[in-house]
């Protein structure tokens, strides 16, 4: 199992987990949910106390991944299997991403 903190404008908004069977869950932190001024991170992952489940990486996160030759370079330089979408997300969305969301590996 691998986990990542999901930051929205550098504040922890939730946790993305890849389970051993390859499925994913996303949930908002309790602090994020309690603050009525904090938005959902995307329209497809609205702010709710319920945990989201998917057999594949959620489209919102998948769309943050590099594509084409950029993906090839990132995978080669970081020794990441191109089919390891979670690993690629952890590497490519750590410091710089388009939009307000970043992804940081935990533990």
C-alpha positions in Angstrom: 0.0 0.0 0.0 1.2 3.5 -0.9 -0.2 6.8 0.4 0.2 10.4 -0.6 -0.9 13.7 0.9 -2.9 15.8 -1.5 -2.1 19.5 -1.0 -4.4 22.3 -2.3 -2.6 25.6 -2.3 0.0 24.0 0.0 -2.5 22.9 2.6 -3.3 19.3 3.2 -6.7 18.6 1.8 -6.8 14.8 1.6 -5.1 11.4 1.3 -4.8 9.3 -1.9 -4.1 5.6 -1.2 -3.1 2.9 -3.7 -4.0 -0.5 -2.1 -2.1 -3.7 -2.7 -4.7 -4.9 -5.2 -4.0 -1.8 -7.3 -7.3 0.0 -6.4 -7.4 3.5 -5.1 -9.2 5.5 -2.4 -9.3 9.2 -1.8 -10.6 11.0 1.3 -10.6 14.5 2.6 -9.0 15.2 5.9 -11.2 16.0 8.9 -9.8 19.6 9.2 -10.5 20.2 5.5 -14.1 19.0 5.8 -14.7 21.1 8.9 -13.7 24.4 7.2 -16.6 25.6 5.1 -14.3 27.9 3.2 -12.3 25.0 1.8 -13.4 23.8 -1.6 -13.4 20.3 -3.1 -10.2 19.7 -5.1 -12.2 18.9 -8.3 -15.7 18.6 -9.6 -15.2 14.8 -9.8 -14.1 14.6 -6.2 -16.6 16.9 -4.4 -16.0 17.8 -0.8 -17.7 15.1 1.3 -17.0 12.9 4.3 -17.5 9.8 2.2 -14.4 8.0 0.8 -14.1 7.7 -2.9 -13.1 4.3 -4.4 -11.8 3.4 -7.9 -10.2 0.4 -9.5 -7.9 2.8 -11.4 -6.2 6.1 -10.7 -8.9 8.7 -10.5 -9.2 10.7 -13.8 -8.5 13.9 -11.9 -5.1 12.6 -10.8 -4.4 10.7 -14.1 -4.8 14.0 -16.0 -1.9 15.4 -13.9 0.5 12.9 -15.4 3.0 13.8 -18.1 2.4 12.4 -21.5 4.4 11.4 -24.6 8.1 12.1 -24.7 7.8 14.0 -21.3 6.5 10.8 -19.7 9.3 8.8 -21.3 12.0 11.1 -20.0 10.5 11.3 -16.4 10.2 7.5 -16.3 13.7 6.8 -17.6 15.4 9.4 -15.4 13.5 8.2 -12.2 13.5 4.5 -13.1 9.7 4.3 -13.0 7.7 1.7 -14.9 5.5 3.7 -17.4 2.5 1.7 -16.2 3.1 2.8 -12.6 0.7 5.8 -12.6 0.9 6.3 -8.9 4.7 6.3 -8.9 4.7 8.7 -11.8 2.2 11.0 -10.0 4.3 11.0 -6.9 7.4 12.0 -8.9 5.8 14.5 -11.3 3.3 16.3 -9.1 5.6 16.7 -6.0 6.9 20.2 -6.6 5.3 21.7 -9.7 2.0 21.0 -11.2 -0.6 22.9 -13.3 -3.2 24.2 -10.9 -3.4 24.3 -7.2 -2.9 20.6 -6.4 0.3 18.9 -5.5 1.0 15.3 -4.4 3.5 14.3 -1.7 4.3 10.7 -0.7 3.9 9.8 2.9 5.7 7.3 5.1 
